[in-house]
């Protein structure tokens, strides 16, 4: 394995990324919404309960299963709303960050090379198929990790600031969130990366690759819906198991991608 060649591919891809507006815009806008706007909304959530016709939050609290009710039992009603939103309901949304970053960059790996008409030059570089694929994977995985872990730090600061008027103390991050950030987020990024690279190497444009590869967000959507409906209760044990499932899925996708990747077939589709 020529690590210098892999490193060169990663550096080249990240350099190109800085000038690709179609890739950069979602990488900037989505984190701003998830890390700043949503926690700010949670800060004002207790005041929404007192507005006419705004009893949904109270109803949501009352509909939570017994396990969730037990975790929130030591808080006042206003505190319960803030903690429920920031600690539990927004947790699956955080996973969209690494998934989105990995998927967007992976969609640009081969499909973007086709659009820029640089695929032929890439294919004829003196690298093996494994080195080329590894370089492309790392080009998406490393930024996804940086955004996930940097976003975790930012979210922790913003969540505590947003909750301070109500709780008047630091309460975040919890143990569950540490597991979510350090164990599940990389796994989710790997799933998005594996699925989108498979798609990106088989379609012609970045938009096609991104739209088809975006189907991997469905498990996150189901997690959000399940938790809001009270079917799923996030806990440290549940999050650990969730990470195992995502890592297993990522291993299958990446194994299949490595097994089927052939640069000659890329030229045939170019």
LUMFI-823293 format. One record per residue (C-alpha): residue number from 1; chain; z, x, y. Coordinates in steps of 0.02 Angstrom, whole numbers, plus 50000, padded with zeros to 5 digits. Example, Ala and Ser with C-alpha at 12.3 -4.5 7.8 and 13.67 -1.06 7.14 Angstrom:
BEGIN
<site num="1" cadena="A" pz="50390" px="50615" py="49775"/>
<site num="2" cadena="A" pz="50357" px="50684" py="49947"/>
//
This chain:
BEGIN
<site num="1" cadena="A" pz="50000" px="50000" py="50000"/>
<site num="2" cadena="A" pz="49944" px="50075" py="50166"/>
<site num="3" cadena="A" pz="50081" px="50019" py="50284"/>
<site num="4" cadena="A" pz="49995" px="50098" py="50433"/>
<site num="5" cadena="A" pz="49845" px="49986" py="50404"/>
<site num="6" cadena="A" pz="49958" px="49833" py="50387"/>
<site num="7" cadena="A" pz="50046" px="49881" py="50549"/>
<site num="8" cadena="A" pz="49878" px="49900" py="50638"/>
<site num="9" cadena="A" pz="49827" px="49724" py="50585"/>
<site num="10" cadena="A" pz="49990" px="49651" py="50648"/>
<site num="11" cadena="A" pz="49977" px="49740" py="50815"/>
<site num="12" cadena="A" pz="49796" px="49687" py="50836"/>
<site num="13" cadena="A" pz="49835" px="49505" py="50798"/>
<site num="14" cadena="A" pz="49984" px="49499" py="50917"/>
<site num="15" cadena="A" pz="49880" px="49580" py="51054"/>
<site num="16" cadena="A" pz="49744" px="49449" py="51033"/>
<site num="17" cadena="A" pz="49877" px="49314" py="51032"/>
<site num="18" cadena="A" pz="49931" px="49355" py="51209"/>
<site num="19" cadena="A" pz="49759" px="49304" py="51274"/>
<site num="20" cadena="A" pz="49735" px="49146" py="51169"/>
<site num="21" cadena="A" pz="49785" px="48997" py="51276"/>
<site num="22" cadena="A" pz="49761" px="48871" py="51136"/>
<site num="23" cadena="A" pz="49891" px="48967" py="51036"/>
<site num="24" cadena="A" pz="50011" px="49014" py="51176"/>
<site num="25" cadena="A" pz="50030" px="48842" py="51257"/>
<site num="26" cadena="A" pz="50115" px="48756" py="51108"/>
<site num="27" cadena="A" pz="50218" px="48914" py="51079"/>
<site num="28" cadena="A" pz="50290" px="48895" py="51254"/>
<site num="29" cadena="A" pz="50299" px="48707" py="51281"/>
<site num="30" cadena="A" pz="50378" px="48654" py="51116"/>
<site num="31" cadena="A" pz="50526" px="48777" py="51124"/>
<site num="32" cadena="A" pz="50560" px="48725" py="51304"/>
<site num="33" cadena="A" pz="50572" px="48543" py="51250"/>
<site num="34" cadena="A" pz="50678" px="48575" py="51095"/>
<site num="35" cadena="A" pz="50794" px="48707" py="51168"/>
<site num="36" cadena="A" pz="50818" px="48644" py="51346"/>
<site num="37" cadena="A" pz="50764" px="48463" py="51369"/>
<site num="38" cadena="A" pz="50844" px="48387" py="51215"/>
<site num="39" cadena="A" pz="51017" px="48467" py="51241"/>
<site num="40" cadena="A" pz="51010" px="48411" py="51423"/>
<site num="41" cadena="A" pz="50978" px="48232" py="51364"/>
<site num="42" cadena="A" pz="51130" px="48246" py="51249"/>
<site num="43" cadena="A" pz="51238" px="48293" py="51397"/>
<site num="44" cadena="A" pz="51201" px="48124" py="51478"/>
<site num="45" cadena="A" pz="51203" px="48024" py="51316"/>
<site num="46" cadena="A" pz="51381" px="47955" py="51339"/>
<site num="47" cadena="A" pz="51330" px="47878" py="51505"/>
<site num="48" cadena="A" pz="51181" px="47792" py="51423"/>
<site num="49" cadena="A" pz="51299" px="47690" py="51315"/>
<site num="50" cadena="A" pz="51364" px="47599" py="51469"/>
<site num="51" cadena="A" pz="51190" px="47548" py="51527"/>
<site num="52" cadena="A" pz="51132" px="47369" py="51494"/>
<site num="53" cadena="A" pz="51044" px="47354" py="51327"/>
<site num="54" cadena="A" pz="51085" px="47532" py="51277"/>
<site num="55" cadena="A" pz="51195" px="47504" py="51127"/>
<site num="56" cadena="A" pz="51083" px="47597" py="51005"/>
<site num="57" cadena="A" pz="51190" px="47754" py="51008"/>
<site num="58" cadena="A" pz="51348" px="47658" py="50968"/>
<site num="59" cadena="A" pz="51257" px="47565" py="50830"/>
<site num="60" cadena="A" pz="51193" px="47730" py="50763"/>
<site num="61" cadena="A" pz="51370" px="47798" py="50756"/>
<site num="62" cadena="A" pz="51433" px="47644" py="50666"/>
<site num="63" cadena="A" pz="51292" px="47654" py="50539"/>
<site num="64" cadena="A" pz="51326" px="47834" py="50489"/>
<site num="65" cadena="A" pz="51389" px="47857" py="50309"/>
<site num="66" cadena="A" pz="51572" px="47890" py="50272"/>
<site num="67" cadena="A" pz="51547" px="48078" py="50255"/>
<site num="68" cadena="A" pz="51479" px="48089" py="50431"/>
<site num="69" cadena="A" pz="51612" px="47971" py="50499"/>
<site num="70" cadena="A" pz="51745" px="48086" py="50425"/>
<site num="71" cadena="A" pz="51673" px="48238" py="50515"/>
<site num="72" cadena="A" pz="51674" px="48145" py="50681"/>
<site num="73" cadena="A" pz="51843" px="48062" py="50657"/>
<site num="74" cadena="A" pz="51937" px="48183" py="50770"/>
<site num="75" cadena="A" pz="51830" px="48150" py="50923"/>
<site num="76" cadena="A" pz="51830" px="48015" py="51056"/>
<site num="77" cadena="A" pz="51679" px="47898" py="51062"/>
<site num="78" cadena="A" pz="51592" px="48000" py="51199"/>
<site num="79" cadena="A" pz="51627" px="48162" py="51106"/>
<site num="80" cadena="A" pz="51562" px="48089" py="50943"/>
<site num="81" cadena="A" pz="51396" px="48046" py="51024"/>
<site num="82" cadena="A" pz="51372" px="48221" py="51095"/>
<site num="83" cadena="A" pz="51425" px="48310" py="50935"/>
<site num="84" cadena="A" pz="51318" px="48196" py="50827"/>
<site num="85" cadena="A" pz="51164" px="48232" py="50931"/>
<site num="86" cadena="A" pz="51185" px="48418" py="50959"/>
<site num="87" cadena="A" pz="51255" px="48467" py="50790"/>
<site num="88" cadena="A" pz="51170" px="48349" py="50669"/>
<site num="89" cadena="A" pz="51026" px="48243" py="50734"/>
<site num="90" cadena="A" pz="50942" px="48386" py="50827"/>
<site num="91" cadena="A" pz="50962" px="48509" py="50682"/>
<site num="92" cadena="A" pz="50801" px="48460" py="50591"/>
<site num="93" cadena="A" pz="50707" px="48469" py="50756"/>
<site num="94" cadena="A" pz="50760" px="48651" py="50771"/>
<site num="95" cadena="A" pz="50666" px="48687" py="50609"/>
<site num="96" cadena="A" pz="50506" px="48634" py="50694"/>
<site num="97" cadena="A" pz="50513" px="48795" py="50796"/>
<site num="98" cadena="A" pz="50484" px="48923" py="50656"/>
<site num="99" cadena="A" pz="50368" px="48804" py="50566"/>
<site num="100" cadena="A" pz="50262" px="48776" py="50722"/>
<site num="101" cadena="A" pz="50255" px="48959" py="50772"/>
<site num="102" cadena="A" pz="50207" px="49017" py="50597"/>
<site num="103" cadena="A" pz="50078" px="48878" py="50578"/>
<site num="104" cadena="A" pz="49996" px="48905" py="50748"/>
<site num="105" cadena="A" pz="49979" px="49092" py="50725"/>
<site num="106" cadena="A" pz="49925" px="49077" py="50544"/>
<site num="107" cadena="A" pz="49792" px="48950" py="50595"/>
<site num="108" cadena="A" pz="49722" px="49083" py="50710"/>
<site num="109" cadena="A" pz="49720" px="49218" py="50576"/>
<site num="110" cadena="A" pz="49552" px="49190" py="50494"/>
<site num="111" cadena="A" pz="49485" px="49032" py="50578"/>
<site num="112" cadena="A" pz="49515" px="49111" py="50747"/>
<site num="113" cadena="A" pz="49426" px="49269" py="50691"/>
<site num="114" cadena="A" pz="49276" px="49161" py="50646"/>
<site num="115" cadena="A" pz="49275" px="49078" py="50817"/>
<site num="116" cadena="A" pz="49286" px="49247" py="50904"/>
<site num="117" cadena="A" pz="49150" px="49316" py="50789"/>
<site num="118" cadena="A" pz="49262" px="49461" py="50738"/>
<site num="119" cadena="A" pz="49283" px="49412" py="50555"/>
<site num="120" cadena="A" pz="49146" px="49526" py="50490"/>
<site num="121" cadena="A" pz="49220" px="49680" py="50575"/>
<site num="122" cadena="A" pz="49391" px="49634" py="50504"/>
<site num="123" cadena="A" pz="49326" px="49614" py="50328"/>
<site num="124" cadena="A" pz="49241" px="49782" py="50328"/>
<site num="125" cadena="A" pz="49396" px="49877" py="50384"/>
<site num="126" cadena="A" pz="49456" px="50006" py="50255"/>
<site num="127" cadena="A" pz="49599" px="49900" py="50189"/>
<site num="128" cadena="A" pz="49630" px="49816" py="50023"/>
<site num="129" cadena="A" pz="49639" px="49626" py="50005"/>
<site num="130" cadena="A" pz="49828" px="49639" py="49984"/>
<site num="131" cadena="A" pz="49848" px="49744" py="50142"/>
<site num="132" cadena="A" pz="49739" px="49627" py="50243"/>
<site num="133" cadena="A" pz="49832" px="49472" py="50183"/>
<site num="134" cadena="A" pz="50003" px="49552" py="50210"/>
<site num="135" cadena="A" pz="49956" px="49601" py="50386"/>
<site num="136" cadena="A" pz="49900" px="49425" py="50425"/>
<site num="137" cadena="A" pz="50059" px="49351" py="50351"/>
<site num="138" cadena="A" pz="50172" px="49467" py="50449"/>
<site num="139" cadena="A" pz="50076" px="49426" py="50608"/>
<site num="140" cadena="A" pz="50141" px="49249" py="50593"/>
<site num="141" cadena="A" pz="50309" px="49277" py="50508"/>
<site num="142" cadena="A" pz="50383" px="49405" py="50628"/>
<site num="143" cadena="A" pz="50354" px="49301" py="50787"/>
<site num="144" cadena="A" pz="50419" px="49146" py="50696"/>
<site num="145" cadena="A" pz="50580" px="49238" py="50654"/>
<site num="146" cadena="A" pz="50597" px="49302" py="50832"/>
<site num="147" cadena="A" pz="50576" px="49126" py="50904"/>
<site num="148" cadena="A" pz="50692" px="49048" py="50774"/>
<site num="149" cadena="A" pz="50834" px="49171" py="50798"/>
<site num="150" cadena="A" pz="50810" px="49189" py="50985"/>
<site num="151" cadena="A" pz="50800" px="49000" py="50997"/>
<site num="152" cadena="A" pz="50962" px="48985" py="50898"/>
<site num="153" cadena="A" pz="51051" px="49092" py="51027"/>
<site num="154" cadena="A" pz="50976" px="48996" py="51173"/>
<site num="155" cadena="A" pz="51015" px="48828" py="51092"/>
<site num="156" cadena="A" pz="51196" px="48882" py="51063"/>
<site num="157" cadena="A" pz="51218" px="48924" py="51246"/>
<site num="158" cadena="A" pz="51132" px="48766" py="51309"/>
<site num="159" cadena="A" pz="51222" px="48654" py="51185"/>
<site num="160" cadena="A" pz="51393" px="48718" py="51238"/>
<site num="161" cadena="A" pz="51345" px="48700" py="51422"/>
<site num="162" cadena="A" pz="51280" px="48524" py="51394"/>
<site num="163" cadena="A" pz="51435" px="48471" py="51296"/>
<site num="164" cadena="A" pz="51562" px="48553" py="51412"/>
<site num="165" cadena="A" pz="51583" px="48405" py="51531"/>
<site num="166" cadena="A" pz="51627" px="48295" py="51382"/>
<site num="167" cadena="A" pz="51716" px="48413" py="51260"/>
<site num="168" cadena="A" pz="51783" px="48542" py="51385"/>
<site num="169" cadena="A" pz="51778" px="48678" py="51253"/>
<site num="170" cadena="A" pz="51656" px="48783" py="51153"/>
<site num="171" cadena="A" pz="51609" px="48698" py="50990"/>
<site num="172" cadena="A" pz="51443" px="48775" py="50941"/>
<site num="173" cadena="A" pz="51375" px="48852" py="50830"/>
<site num="174" cadena="A" pz="51450" px="48783" py="50671"/>
<site num="175" cadena="A" pz="51443" px="48864" py="50499"/>
<site num="176" cadena="A" pz="51305" px="48743" py="50449"/>
<site num="177" cadena="A" pz="51199" px="48800" py="50595"/>
<site num="178" cadena="A" pz="51219" px="48984" py="50548"/>
<site num="179" cadena="A" pz="51151" px="48943" py="50375"/>
<site num="180" cadena="A" pz="51012" px="48838" py="50453"/>
<site num="181" cadena="A" pz="50957" px="48980" py="50567"/>
<site num="182" cadena="A" pz="50979" px="49129" py="50451"/>
<site num="183" cadena="A" pz="50929" px="49052" py="50284"/>
<site num="184" cadena="A" pz="50825" px="48894" py="50308"/>
<site num="185" cadena="A" pz="50725" px="48939" py="50464"/>
<site num="186" cadena="A" pz="50641" px="49092" py="50384"/>
<site num="187" cadena="A" pz="50602" px="48988" py="50230"/>
<site num="188" cadena="A" pz="50522" px="48851" py="50334"/>
<site num="189" cadena="A" pz="50419" px="48983" py="50426"/>
<site num="190" cadena="A" pz="50361" px="49053" py="50259"/>
<site num="191" cadena="A" pz="50308" px="48880" py="50200"/>
<site num="192" cadena="A" pz="50209" px="48847" py="50357"/>
<site num="193" cadena="A" pz="50134" px="49020" py="50348"/>
<site num="194" cadena="A" pz="50080" px="49006" py="50167"/>
<site num="195" cadena="A" pz="50005" px="48833" py="50186"/>
<site num="196" cadena="A" pz="49913" px="48868" py="50347"/>
<site num="197" cadena="A" pz="49842" px="49036" py="50293"/>
<site num="198" cadena="A" pz="49768" px="48951" py="50140"/>
<site num="199" cadena="A" pz="49688" px="48822" py="50252"/>
<site num="200" cadena="A" pz="49638" px="48944" py="50389"/>
<site num="201" cadena="A" pz="49541" px="49053" py="50267"/>
<site num="202" cadena="A" pz="49438" px="48902" py="50212"/>
<site num="203" cadena="A" pz="49391" px="48812" py="50374"/>
<site num="204" cadena="A" pz="49285" px="48861" py="50522"/>
<site num="205" cadena="A" pz="49390" px="48831" py="50678"/>
<site num="206" cadena="A" pz="49567" px="48856" py="50739"/>
<site num="207" cadena="A" pz="49588" px="48671" py="50777"/>
<site num="208" cadena="A" pz="49538" px="48621" py="50600"/>
<site num="209" cadena="A" pz="49658" px="48747" py="50524"/>
<site num="210" cadena="A" pz="49802" px="48693" py="50637"/>
<site num="211" cadena="A" pz="49776" px="48507" py="50610"/>
<site num="212" cadena="A" pz="49763" px="48518" py="50421"/>
<site num="213" cadena="A" pz="49902" px="48646" py="50406"/>
<site num="214" cadena="A" pz="50011" px="48535" py="50515"/>
<site num="215" cadena="A" pz="50039" px="48422" py="50365"/>
<site num="216" cadena="A" pz="50180" px="48539" py="50313"/>
<site num="217" cadena="A" pz="50286" px="48462" py="50451"/>
<site num="218" cadena="A" pz="50305" px="48304" py="50346"/>
<site num="219" cadena="A" pz="50461" px="48365" py="50251"/>
<site num="220" cadena="A" pz="50545" px="48397" py="50419"/>
<site num="221" cadena="A" pz="50497" px="48223" py="50479"/>
<site num="222" cadena="A" pz="50570" px="48147" py="50321"/>
<site num="223" cadena="A" pz="50730" px="48245" py="50349"/>
<site num="224" cadena="A" pz="50742" px="48178" py="50527"/>
<site num="225" cadena="A" pz="50711" px="47999" py="50472"/>
<site num="226" cadena="A" pz="50830" px="48014" py="50325"/>
<site num="227" cadena="A" pz="50971" px="48078" py="50433"/>
<site num="228" cadena="A" pz="50944" px="47947" py="50569"/>
<site num="229" cadena="A" pz="50945" px="47812" py="50435"/>
<site num="230" cadena="A" pz="51106" px="47880" py="50361"/>
<site num="231" cadena="A" pz="51025" px="47926" py="50196"/>
<site num="232" cadena="A" pz="51044" px="48113" py="50223"/>
<site num="233" cadena="A" pz="51203" px="48196" py="50285"/>
<site num="234" cadena="A" pz="51184" px="48377" py="50337"/>
<site num="235" cadena="A" pz="51320" px="48492" py="50274"/>
<site num="236" cadena="A" pz="51330" px="48678" py="50237"/>
<site num="237" cadena="A" pz="51304" px="48648" py="50051"/>
<site num="238" cadena="A" pz="51157" px="48531" py="50082"/>
<site num="239" cadena="A" pz="51075" px="48657" py="50201"/>
<site num="240" cadena="A" pz="51096" px="48798" py="50074"/>
<site num="241" cadena="A" pz="51009" px="48690" py="49943"/>
<site num="242" cadena="A" pz="50874" px="48644" py="50068"/>
<site num="243" cadena="A" pz="50841" px="48827" py="50096"/>
<site num="244" cadena="A" pz="50823" px="48856" py="49909"/>
<site num="245" cadena="A" pz="50692" px="48717" py="49900"/>
<site num="246" cadena="A" pz="50593" px="48786" py="50047"/>
<site num="247" cadena="A" pz="50599" px="48965" py="49981"/>
<site num="248" cadena="A" pz="50538" px="48905" py="49811"/>
<site num="249" cadena="A" pz="50395" px="48809" py="49893"/>
<site num="250" cadena="A" pz="50352" px="48960" py="50001"/>
<site num="251" cadena="A" pz="50349" px="49073" py="49847"/>
<site num="252" cadena="A" pz="50225" px="48958" py="49761"/>
<site num="253" cadena="A" pz="50111" px="48946" py="49913"/>
<site num="254" cadena="A" pz="50115" px="49133" py="49947"/>
<site num="255" cadena="A" pz="50087" px="49175" py="49764"/>
<site num="256" cadena="A" pz="49938" px="49059" py="49755"/>
<site num="257" cadena="A" pz="49871" px="49126" py="49919"/>
<site num="258" cadena="A" pz="49882" px="49306" py="49860"/>
<site num="259" cadena="A" pz="49805" px="49261" py="49693"/>
<site num="260" cadena="A" pz="49654" px="49171" py="49768"/>
<site num="261" cadena="A" pz="49624" px="49276" py="49924"/>
<site num="262" cadena="A" pz="49459" px="49370" py="49919"/>
<site num="263" cadena="A" pz="49378" px="49442" py="50074"/>
<site num="264" cadena="A" pz="49206" px="49418" py="50000"/>
<site num="265" cadena="A" pz="49233" px="49230" py="49998"/>
<site num="266" cadena="A" pz="49279" px="49236" py="50181"/>
<site num="267" cadena="A" pz="49109" px="49308" py="50222"/>
<site num="268" cadena="A" pz="49024" px="49173" py="50118"/>
<site num="269" cadena="A" pz="49111" px="49039" py="50224"/>
<site num="270" cadena="A" pz="49083" px="49129" py="50390"/>
//
